[in-house]
Amino acid sequence: MERIYDMIIIGGGPGGYSAALYAARAGMDTLVLEKLSAGGQMALTEQIDNYPGFEEGIDGFTLGEKMQRGAERFGVQTELAEVLSLKLDEAVKTVETSEGTFLGKTVVLATGASPRELGVEGEKSLIGRGLNYCAACDGMFFKGKTVVLVGGGNSAAADAMILSRICEKVILVHRRDTLRATKIYHDPLMKAENVEFRWNNVVTELLAEGKVTGVRLKNVQTGEETTVPCDGIFVSVGRKPATELVKGLVELDEGGYIVADESTRTSLPGVFAVGDVRTKVLRQVVTAVADGAVASHYAEEYLATLE
Amino acid sequence: MSVIQMNTEMFRTYTTTPGKPVLVEFSAPWCVYCRRIAPALDKLAAQMVDTLPVGIINIDEEKTLAEQEQIEVVPTLILYRDGQALGSIVAPESKAQIESFIQETLAQ
């Protein structure tokens, strides 16, 4: 007979591995499917200072590996597999992957969200070399330096404020002539002496010599092109949840996030959503790990109803 | 067998062995994304131990080679056979993507 896991977790980030840890400790037969390596988005963060317990901070990749090993200590199994399709509306759920088919009584969706990219050539290769997606995480590396921040929404405005307190100069590049951010952000940002605005501009090229050295901008109204030298680039143009696989299977909100409340239960019985992929106010490592524990609790409850 | 740490000399030996393909990752110690793909490469190296050696080159230590191979981005993975680069992939997003790259490139 084919093995049927109690829980299959899709995604090996902090939400996924904490669900795995709690599930395994509750005696569930648990599998984590991860397409690349543990840690998710966190694995690309050079230093995490807001996850309690690490007084000197810790790099995201190492924290991800620790979470993986911590869960595996209790019997969690990890497969490096890319999920191709899902069948979630039956009592036994089917997960088709690059490494074969897996069956589970419950499925935890922990696929995460990723910062929306600029879509400019060479972007991915400059991650960790001056190009960043999280001001709160990586701003300190640019203390006293000049950075370009791309974006005009609430998170871009908040990031600009964070950076203005750390960096010598912040150049905010936005494709419109005004911020889309809510009013509370406007005044302090306009008053900040070290924030310069480049309205109606888009980034057309990333300049680098080993590390970021500047950006090429194009004014969308006049067509004028300029070069702006800088030490770092922060991209804050929104996020995109990794929910392609579950479109049409579970309820999503207008932003594409999986609709689930604090119980992490989705619109389908036995299917849970944890971490950044779920509708929530604050997307952080600590809130993701909390989701994992909660999902395990409700999964246990759900399994009890099957017996 | 795991991923082989290669210098230029080893790179030449592996890539010119007649009829034997080899997958080489051009990497750097400061490259955060390179760390992320390391577990997938380790697994691949173990799975393909009899058919495809997998090597890693530190471009900071092998600068001339990296220039000759026109590496402008890390991680770049190149598949070689008989001294020729058959194809390359930059910053793959999953182990499965590396596997399809290998299969498709070798089938050409």
Interface residues (C-beta under 8 A of the other chain):
Chain A: K35 L36 S37 A38 G39 A43 L44 E46 F61 L80 A81 E82 S98 G122 K124 S125 I127 G128 R129
Chain B: W30 C31 V32 Y33 R35 R36 I37 A38 P39 A40 K43 E72 V73 V74 V90 A91 E93 S94 K95 A96 Q97 E99
